[in-house]
Amino acid sequence: MSLIKVENLHKIYEMGNEVLHALDGVSFTIERGEYVAIMGPSGSGKSTLMNIIGCLDSPSRGRYTLNEKNVSEMDDDELARIRNKEIGFVFQTFNLLPRSDALHNVELPLVYSGVRYSERMEKAEEALTNVGLGDRMKHKPNEMSGGQRQRVAVARALVNNPSLVLADEPTGNLDTKTGDEIMTLFNQLNKDGHTIILVTHNSEIAKQAKRTLKIRDGKIEKDFLND
């Protein structure tokens, strides 16, 4: 079975008398272990699509199946459980707790999952070591470079062993060299078997994925394998 199946997805916003079709009949599937970029200009619908894939929002109509669960009809509590269990998020702005060290930032999803303390520490330490930050566990975000902070965010995304890693413009706040290092990390994660969806407006970043879904005006304009 496919990890993700999106069928005729629509998202409609009513703004006064105006009706905005943010997504207009989007359909695609993503298999386990794929590395896919969702690319499009500002206003294309890619952020709306990311929010639905990430269970942060629900479609107006259509069906979205994640890991054989129909999440398009779930209520907020069910969506929150799916987000915590199935999806690891990596954001452009890192979204780290400024007063907490790397270890505490990474263990947070496990706290919400009810994992006991000793197991949380073990998993958080392992996740940080896997992204090359074994020597930075007790450092707070303001004691780290942008690249190190994004690695903490990647470790946090992976600590629950999610079905899907969803990265939104993960190099957007980084210089070119540091961005390249983070993309190398994503390539390695994919080789290790992780399914990754990368949302970006940058064609050079999108090329790093194995496949690109190009979205424009709420529709899939192209779906192609990268060279």
N, C-alpha and C positions, 0 to 999 in steps of 0.2 A: 504493500500500500504506500502511496505517496505521503510524505510528511505533511505537505500543505496542498490543499485543493481549494481554489477560489473559483466560484461559478457565478457569472452574471452579477457581479457586485456593483451596487449603486450606493452612492452617498449623496443625499440631497439636503441642502441647507436653505431654509426659508428666511430671507432677510427683508422684512416688510412685505412689499408687493413683489419682490424679486425672488426668483427660485434659482439657486446655484447648484449645478450638477458637478460636484467635486470629483465623483467617480461615476462613469457612465457605461456600465456593462462590462466590467473587467473580469477576464477569466484566464487562469493559468494553473499549472501544477509545479511543485518543487519536490524533488526526490530527496531522501535522506542522503547527507554527505555532499550535497551540491553547494556551490559558492556563487551566489547570484547578486548582481548589482541592479538596483532599481534607480534609474537615472531619468532626470527630466528638469526643465527649467523651473524657476519659481512660479507657483500657481498652477503647475501641471497636474497636481493631485497626488504627487509621490508621498508627501507628508501624511495626507489623509489615508492613503493605502498603508503606510507604515503603522499608523495608529491602530488601524483595524487588524493588521497582521500581528501587532504586538498586544492585542486585546486591551488597548487603551480606549477604544471606541467601537461602536457596533455599526454595521451597515444599515442603510435604510431598507434595502432589500437585496436578495441574493444569498448565497450560502458560502460560508468559510469553514473549512474543516482542517483542524490541526491535530496531528497524531491520532487520527480516526475519531476525534471528538468534534461535534458540530458546535463551534463556539459562537456562531452568528446569532444564536437564540438564547445565550446564557445571560443571567442577571449579573449585577455588579460584583456580588460576592463570589460567584463562580468564576468570573473573569479574573478577579484578583488572585484566586487560587491557581488558575492556569498560568497567569503571568509569573507568579513566584516559582512554580514547579517546572514549567516548560520553556520559559524564555529568559535569556540573559541579555540585558540591554547595555549598549555602550553609546554614550552621548557625546556630542561635540564639546560640551562644557564640563565633562567629567562627572559632575553631580556627586562630588565627595563631601563627606561631613568635615568641615574645616578644623574642628577641634579634636578630631579622632585620628589615631594613627592608622597606618595602612591595614594592619591586621584587623582592627575593629571595623573599618570600612568594608573589608572583604567578607567578614563573617556575618554582616547584617542580613542578607537573604536567608541564612541558616537560622538566625534568631526568629524570623517570621515563620519559618518552617517548623519551629519547635525542636530543633536538634540540640542535644545536650552540650554543655560548655566544652568538655574535653574533645569531643568529636568536631565541634565547630573550629576550635583552635587548630586541630590537626589538618582539617580540610583547607582552612584559610592559609595556613603556612605552606601547604603543598601548592595551592593555586598561585600564591605569590612567587614561590620558587620557580614554578613552571613558566612564569612570564619574565624571569630574570631579575626578580627583586628580593631574593632571599636575604640580602644584607640591608634592606630598607623597611623591614616590617614595622619597626617602632617609630618611623618617621611620619610626621604629619604632612598634609598636602603642601603647606607653605614652605616646607623644608625639601621639596622635590621639584625637579624640572617638569615642564609640561608633558614631555614624553613619559616620564616616570609616573605622573599622575594618571595618564591614560592607560598605562600598564596596570595600575591598581584597579582602574575601572574595568579593564578586560578580565583581571583575576576575579573581581566581584561577579562579573557576568557568568563566569565559568564555574563558580564554587558549588552551585547546586546541580552541576552536570545536566544542563538544560538540553532539550531537544533542538533548540534553535538559538543562535546568537544573532541579535538584531542590532546593527551598528548604524547610527545616524550621523553622517558627516564626521566620522571619527578622527579625521586629520584636519578638520576645519580650523582649529585653534593652534595648530602646530606649524613650525617652519618645515621647509621641504625635506631636510635631512631627517628630522625626527618623524615626520609623516611617513617617509619611506621605511623607517624602522618599524613603525606600527603596522604598516601594510605587510611587511615581511613576517611579522608576528601572526597576522591573520592568515597569510598563506600557509604557515606552519600549522596553525590550528585546523585549517581545512584538511591538510595532509594527514593530521591525526584523527580525522573522521568527523569533525564538527560541521554541522550545517550552518552556513553563514549567509545572511542577507545584509547587503551593504546599501544604504540609501545615500545618494550623492548627486550633485549637479555637475561634478567634475569628470569629464570623459577619461582623463588620464588615470584617475582613481578607479573608475568603473572597469577599465581594461584589466585591472589586476584580478578581477573575478573571472570565473570560467564562462559565465553567461550574463547577458544584459537584457533587462526588460526596460525598454524606452517608453516613457509615458508622456503623453501630451494631451491637454484638454480633457483629462479624465479618462482617456482610453489608452490601451496598449498600442503604441504606434509600431514598435518592432520588438521582436523576441529573437535574439540571436546568440550563438556561441562566439566567444572572443577568440582571436587567433592565439 
